[in-house]
């Protein structure tokens, strides 16, 4: 009850948390991309602070919105419904998102000197570029998940009838 069952504000079948999560995902991608431009301008301290904030923001989104929605709406259909778009896109989003977050956390720890030197990878700039690219791929799958869950016709995606009734990410 309460906020968990509130209707969304974007005019789709989504609930409040799903709409907020979509906007937060777009903001996350913009924030991480802004960090790229900070480093290109030579503002390394700003880049480090910016990327650290966005990585932890993403962790909060993942734990409190995305993971709850995935466990509630997708996991019960795995593996038998995995080839349906509704389940498949969300599962790919989750499977790519986990390693992306782990890589981002490694980079944040590395760049804040919180990892022993023996565990630091020397090509950390390459790691940052890979992480940003991964965030964009995962973000696009997240937007795709929103589309297939809340915009596309349910029959076309294999969505369960009650999917729109549960406001999730």
PyMOL commands that set and color helices and strands:
alter all, ss='L'
color gray80, all
select helices_A, chain A and resi 2-5+16-40+44-73+75-77+85-111+117-119+124-150+154-157+163-165
alter helices_A, ss='H'
color red, helices_A
deselect
rebuild
show_as cartoon
